[in-house]
Amino acid sequence: MPEFMELKRETMVHPEGVLKDVFGLPSFRGQQGDIIRHVVDGGDAVVLLPTGAGKSLCYQIPALCREGVGIVVSPLIALMRDQVEALRQSGVRAAALNSTLTPEEAQAIRIELAAGRLDLLYVTPERLVSDGFMGLLSRLQPALFAIDEAHCISQWGHDFRPEYLQLAMLKERFPGVPRLALTATADPQTRDDLIHRLQLDDARVFSASFDRPNIRYTIVRKDNAKTQLKEFLRAHKDASGIVYCLSRKKVEETAEWLTAQGIKALPYHAGLDRSVRDANQDAFLKDEGPVLVATIAFGMGIDKPDVRFVAHLDLPSSIEAYYQETGRAGRDGLPSDAWMAYGMGDLTLRRRMIDEAASPEDVKQVERAKLDALLGVCETTACRRQTLLAHFGEHHAGGCGNCDTCLSPSETWDGTEAARKALSAIYRTGQRFGAGHVIDVLRGNKTEKVERFGHDGLPTFGVGKDIDVKGWQSVFRQLAARGIIAADHAAFGALKLEEKARPILQGQEPVEFRRDLAPTGRRRQAKGGDIEISASPEDEALFQALRSERLRLAREQGVPPFVILHDTSLREMARRKPSALDEMTDIPGVGGAKIARYGEAFLAVVAQHG
């Protein structure tokens, strides 16, 4: 690529030139410019930006501006593949070394690296710290080290990876080479830990708002979750999206059920044959399988920008996990949905998973606190975005206008008496039974189990007939979320009273509950924070034609469509309707290499719709 090599020399100290000429972007967003110039000048940086804020440019552009090769450390092979292909489409000499390569392919990349013919090289942390690779790097000129998904180095992070701990040695082995640690998911405790473990105490910290205003958050009580999911998906016909389930079995059952309902869905989990798993992921990335039903084995590092929704049929493990998983929607900044169905069983299962894990007790305590914080998001009657961002140490005024509690404010009711009845029933049945049995006692149901234990003779038998089963389920769920009761996993989910129950039972503390209303299936229009797509019928038709051409080009090369151009670029092209190549230079995301490679093809589509 001689044209690009010349471009790199000419713009070596001009990040703005690389941004425009290589990536086709008119200006930096947010703190990108400050971060890039700081690293180009040789400074270390800790970069805390939300998904979709353009973190990758923060190391890609400095690598092109500085002498040598930029080394990007990532645990995510899927991300490596997509980013390398996208960089090559833009004329950048990029490669990745990982376990998917044949020995011959890996050797060819090493030869290119040793000869100085690479601008960016992606490697796993294990590969980076190996003696052979360290020896090779020591004979070269690294431009920088970018440590992506840096939260993985912290034991307090949601995705701790021991191999990341060795990355601290880069400071000693390569003094003077700038290092960047980047993450989109870290609470204050995790941030401090990753800075310390990577020896970046003197690095400049860049942190932006973690708010994703284009994502609409909706959390509903679980009531026939598959049917609820189907209703949600009706608003996303033919759109790309991810449905997360906790177990492999549930993934396969859900994908099969959705397909039977006429919704094309593919399963993805670590237990599938590798060829099937890879084929399903490729189909999703290439827009051939709109809905992917997956465990959390899928998603980290997926660079697909046009995922329009992320749905959860089971409760994630923490706010960080929820934020990262939902953050896979709307990376292109266009309107997207994060939807979750949540119930008491989710809470019981998650707490059992924590209690039965082999982790040290201090780690379990942190995990319990993180789960409790997520439950706070699930059960809040306030703005969900406000509660979510507070966990990351960020203040939000609330009233975002783009979450369910803002669009359809929850009704509340005085639940003091109901709470006392529920707590008393738990106590009088010996704190030995789950919610289902206690509800039978409250509602006066003479089941075989109730009669066998003599619970039909208790003072609390039948005192809760005025509340239906779903109403009591809501009461118990909200009591559990607030830490007033807890499920004893060693006793098969028996409900126990916590210390917070005492003042309520003694009549010293009132309780207010959210009223869970039956879902109506209607979606109210956002008051604010929503990013609207407004296009004339003609522009929309041209946009769809451009997408079809992009898909054709992508299939010819066997690459995901988004590495050629993003939807946002195609929408702008449909709006501007360029008639010549030089008119494409101001369309965001259309750099020189892409104009040279695809410009004529897209111009032909525009001309056909003129």
N, C-alpha and C positions, 0 to 999 in steps of 0.2 A: 504494500500500500504506500507507494512513494509519495503520493499527494498528501497523505496524512502526516507522514514523517516530516515533510517540509513544514506543514502547518504547525506541528509541535515545536519545531525550532523557532518559528517566528513568534509564537505566542507563549513561549516558555514561562515568562514572568507576568503574563496577563491572563488571569483567571476568567475575566469577562470575555476575552476573545475565544477561549476554549468553550465556555458556556454557549456562546452564540454559534460558533462555527462547527463544533462537534455535536453538541446536544440540541441545537436549534432553539434555545430558550433565550428570551429577550433580556431577562434580569433575574437576579437572585431573589429567593423567597425568604422572608424572615431573617434569621441569623446566618443563613448559608454563606453569604459573602464574607462576614466577619470570621466565621470558622475557617473557611477556605484560605483566606489571606493569612490568618494566624498560622496555619499548618504549612503553607507555602514558605513562610518566613522561618520555619524550623521549630515551631512551638508544639508542645504536647497539648492534647485537648481531651476533655470528657464531654461527649455530646449526648444530651438527653432530649430527644425530639420525638413527637408522636409518629406513629405509622403514617406514611403518606406525606410526610413533611420534607422528603428529599434528603434523607441521611446519606444515601449512597454517593451523591454528588460531592459530599463533604470530604470524601477520600479519593474519589475517582478524579476530580479536577486537580487537586494538589499532586496526585501521582503523575498526571500529564504535564504539570508545570515544573516539577522538580526533576533533576537528573536521576537516572536509575529506574528500577522497577518498584512499583507499589505492591506490597504484600498484604493481602486481605485474609484475615483469619476468620473462618466461619465453620460452624459444625453442620451446616445445612447444605447438603449436596444439591438439592433441588434449586436452592437460591443461587448457588454457584453456576449451575447450568444455565438458568434463565438470564442472570446478569451478564455472564460471559457472552452469550448469544446476542443480547441487546447491545453490548459494547461493540461487538464485531460488526453488527448492523450499522453502527455509527462510525465505523472506520478505526476503531481502537484495537490495538494488538493485545488481546486478553486471552487468558487460558486458565484452566483449573486442574489441580492435581488432587485426585481423590480415589477412593477404592473402586469406582466404576470403570476405571481405565484399564486397558490391557497393558502388560509390561512394555510393549512396543510403543503404545501411545504415550505412556508416562515418560519413557526415555526420550521421545521426540520433543516433548515439552521441556525437559531438562536441557536438551541441546539448545533450544531456542532461548531459554533463560540464560544459559552460560554465554551465549553469543550476544546478549544484550538486545535481542529482538522482541522483547515483551515489555509492554507498558504496565500491565496489571496481571498479577498472578494470585488466584484464590487457592487457599490450602486449608485443610483441617488442622486443628491444634496439634493432634497427634503427629501429623506429617511435619509440621513446622519444627517441633522440638526434637525430631529424630536427629541422630548424630550425622547421618549422611546429608540431610537437607541443610543443617546448620553449617556443615563444612562447605557446601556449595555456596550458600549465601555469604559466608565470610569472604569469599573471593569476588563478590559482586558489590554493587553500589545500590543498596535498598533506598528507594525514595522516601518510603514511610512504612509503618506498620499500622494497619487498621484492624482493630479487634472488634468484630461485629457481635451482636447479641451478648454484650459484655456482662449482663446480669447473670450469665451462666457461671461466672467465677465466684459468685456469692452463695454461701450456704443458706442465706435468707431469701434468695431469689426463688422464683417458681420453677426454674429449670436448671438447677445446679449440676455442673459437669466437672468432675475432679480433674480431667485433663487440662482444663483452663488454668489451674493453679500454677502450672509450669511457665506460663507466659510472662511472669514477672521477670524472668531471666533476660528478656529482651533489652531491658534498661542497661544491664551490665555488658552484654555481648555486643550491643550496637549503640554505644553512646553517641549522642548527637543526631541520631535518626529520629524524627518525630514519631510519636505514637498517639493514636486516637483510640479511645474506647467509646463505642456507640451502643445505645440501647433505646428502645421505645417503651420499656416496661420496667420501672424500678421505683419502689417507694423509697423514702428518705433513708431508711436503715440499709437497704440494698445498695443504694448509691454510695453511701459512706464506705461500705464494705468493699465494693469493687474498686473504688479509688485506692483504698489502703492495700488491697491484695495485688493490684497491678503496679504499685509504687508510682502512682500518678498524683501524689499529694501536692506537687508543685504545678500540676497541669491547670490550664484555664478551663473552667467549667462553663459550658453553654447549655442553658436549659430554657425550653420554650413551653408554652401551655400544652398540656396533654389533651386538651379538648379536641374532639372530632365533631365539629358542628354539623357535618353532613350526615352523620349517623343518627338514626332515630332508635332510641332504646325502648323496648316493650318487654315487660315481664308479666306473665299471666299465671294464675293458679292452675295446677295440672289437673285436668279433668278430661280424660280420654285424649291423651296427648297426640296420638296419630291424627285423629280427626281435627284437632286444633291446628296441627301443623299443616294439614291439607288446606284448611281455610286460610291460613297465613300465606301459603304458596299461591293461592288464587290471584293474589295481587302481584305476583312475580313470574307470570307465565313466560317461559322461554328465556328467563334471566339466569345467569350463572350464580350459584350459591352453594353454601356448605351447611350441612346438617350434622351437628356433633352429638354423638351418643357415647355413653361411658363404657359399654362392653362391646366386644366383637360380635357376639350373638345378636345384640340389639341393632347393631349397624346393618347386618345382613337382613334381618327381619324387616327393618324399616325401609331399606332400599327395595326389597322385594315387594313390600306393600305399596310403596309409592308408584312403582312401575305398574302394578296391577290397577292403580287408580288413574293410569294414563299420564303419569309424570315420570319422564325419563330420569332414572336415578341409578348411580353406580356406587358400590361399596368400596371402602378403603380402610384396611387395618393391617397391623403387622403380621397377623396370622395367615393372610392370604398368600398364595404362591407369588413369588416376586414378579413373575412375568405378568400376572393378572393385576397386581397392585400397580405396577408401572404403566400398564396399558390404560387402566382406569384414570390414573393421574394425568397421563398425556391427553386422554380424551377430554378431561375437564379443562386442562390448560389450553387446548386447541378448540374449545367451544363445541366439542362434539358430544359432550355429556353435561348438560346444564347444572344438574344437582349432584353433588358428591356427598354421600353419607359416610361419615368417618369417625374414628376415634381421634384423640389428640395426637396420634402418630402422624396425622396429616396436618400440614399448614405452616409449620415454622419454615420461614424462608421462601414461601410461595410468593412470587412477585407479580401475580396476576392482578392488574389494576382494576378490572371491571367486575369484581365479585359484588353483586348487588345486595346480597343478604347473607347473614350468618345466623343460623337457628340452633338453639340448644334444647335437646329433649331431656337432658340431665344437668344437674348443677355442677359447674366447674369447681375447682379446688380452692380458688382464691380470687380476689379482685384482679390481681396481676394476670392470672390465667384468663379470666373473663375479658379483661381489657385487650389482651394480646389476641385472643381468639376472635372476638368481635371486630378487632381492628383490621382483620383481613378483608373486611368489607369496605368498599368505597375508597380504595387507595388513590383513585383518580380524582377524588374530591367531589364526585357527583352523588346525588341522594342515594342512601343505602339504609338497610334495616338490620338491627340486631334484636332478635326475638328469642325469648326463653320461656319454657313452661317449667314451673317449679312446684314441688310438693314436699310434704312432710317426710316421705320416704327418701327423698334426695338427701335431706339433712341427716337422717339416721345413717344412711349408707356412707356419706362422706366422713362423719365422725367416727364410724367404725373403722374406716380405712386408715384414719390417722392413728387411732388407738392401737390397731393391730400391726402397724408398720414397725420395722426394726430400727427406726430412727431413735437417736438420743432424746431424752425427755425435754431438753431445752428446745430442740427443733420441733418436737410435737406441740409444745406450748405456743410457739410462733405460728405453726400451721393452724392450730385451733383459733388463734386470734385473727388470722387472715380469713378463715372461713366465716367467723362471726362478722367480720367487716363486710363480706359479700352478702351475708344474710341481711345486714342492715340496708344494703342497696335493694335487695329483693322486697323487703317489708316496709320500706319507707313510704310515707304519704307525701313527702316533699319531692322536689325535683330530683330525678335519678341522676342526672348529670352532675348536679351539685354534690350529692352524696358520693358519687364515684370519684370525682376529682379531689374531694377532700382527703381521700386515702393517699393520694400522691402529694399531699401537702400544698394543694392549690385551692385558692378561694374562688368560688363561683357564686354569683348573687342569686342563682336560682331562676325559676321562671324561664327556662331555656326555650320553651315552645316547641321542642322536638323530642319529647319523651312522653310516654303514656300518662304519667302522673301530671304533666303540665297540660296535655291535650284533653285529658279526661280526668280532672281532679277527683281523687278518691273521697268518698263519703266516710265519715268516722262515726263511731257510736260509743256511748259510755258502757264499757265492758267490765266495770268493776265487779258487779254481782256475778256475771258469767265467769270471770276469772276465779273468783273465790269458790264458786261451785266446782269448777274444773280442778282446782288445786286440792280442794277438800276430797273430791272423789279419788284422786290419785293417792292421797294420804290414807284414806279409809280402806282402800283396796290393798294396802300394804306396799305400795310402790313396786309392784311385781308384774304389772301388766302394761301392754301397749295401748296406743290411743283408741284402737277399734273397740276393745273390751271396755275401757273407761267410758267411751261414748255410749255403749249399750247400757251401762249402769245409769248414766245421766238421763238417758231418754226412756228408761224404764222398760227395756227390752228383755224379756225373760228367756234369754238364750240358754242352751244346755250348760254352757260354761258359767254363766251368771248364777244359775241355780245350784250348780255343783259346788261353787265356792261360797254359797250363801249370801251373795252380794245383793240379792233382791230384798234382803232385810236391812240393808244399810240406810241411814238417814238421807244419803245422797241419791238413793235409787228413785229415778223418775223426776228429780227436781229440775231437769233440763229439757222437758218435753217441748218447751216453747221455741227451742232452736233446733233446726233440722241437722241431719248428719253433716252436710257440707259446711254448715255454719260452725259446728263444733270442730270440724277439721281445721277450719280457718283459725279458730281460737287457739287450738293446740299448736298449730304451726307458728303463730305469732308469739305465743308464750315461749316456745323453744328458741325462736330467732332472737328474742330479747334476753335469753339466758335465765329465764325464770324457772323453766323445767329443762331436763336433759334426758336423752335416751341412754340407758345403761346397756351397752352392747354385750357385755358379759352375761347379761340376763335377758338376752334375746329381744332387746329393744324396749325393755320395761321403762316406763316414765318415772323419773325421780324428781323430787323437789330440790331446787337450788336455794341458796341463802336469800336471793332476791324475792323468793315466794313468801317469806315470813311477814314483812310489813303488809303485804296484800291480804293474807289470811287474817291478820290481826285488825284489818280495817283501817290501817294507817296510811295507805297509799292508793290513789285512784288509778284506774287502767282505762286507756282509750284504745280501741281497736279500729283498724281499717275495715270498712265494709266491702267484702268481695262481691261484686256484682256479676251477674251472668254475662259472658261475652256476647256482644251484639254483632260482631263481624264488621261493624262500620269503623272507618278510619277518619278521624277529624283532620281537617287541614291544619298544618302547622302555623302557629302565629308568628314564628320567627326562627332564625337559625337554619331553616331549610334552604337548600340550594336548588332552585327551580331550573328545569330544562325547558326553555321556551323556543320552539322552532316552528316555522310555517310548514304546512303540508309538503310543499316543494322541497324545503331544506331537509325535512325528515326523510323524504323519499331518496334524496341524493345521499344522505348519510348512510342509509341502509345499503344503497348500491356501492358506496365506498367500502363499507364493512365486508360486503360480498367479495369485492376485488381483493381486499386485504386477506381474507380467508383463502382465496385461490392462491395468492402469492405465498402465504404461509404453508399451505399444503404442499406446494411445489418443493419447498425447502425442508419440510418436516419440522417446522418450528412453531411455537405458539404465536397467534396473530398479534398479541400485544407487543412482542419484541420488534415488530415492524413499525407500527404506529399505535398510539393509544387512542381510545374513543374520543378523548378530548381534542386531539389533533384532527381527527376526522370530522368532528362536529364543526370545528372552526373552518376547516376546508369547505364543508358544505355551506357554511354561511358566507364565506368570502368568494367562493367559486373562481379560483385562479384560472387564467387562460394561458399562462406562460410559466416556465420554470422559475424565472426571477421573482414572480409574484408569490411563490411558495416560501420564500426565505423568511418571511415574517410570521409564518404560522408556527405557533409554539410546538416544540418537539420534532420539528422537521429540519434536521441539520443537513450540511452539505453532502455527506455520504448518502443519506437517504434520498435526497433530491436526485442525485446522480443515478441511484439504483432504481428508484420507484417513481420518480416524478412523472415520467411520460405515461406510465400506466394509470396513475390517478388522474392526470389531466384528461386522458381519453374518457374516463368515466364522467368527469365533470362536463366535458363537451357533449357527451351523449344525452345528458339531462339538461342541456342549455335550452 
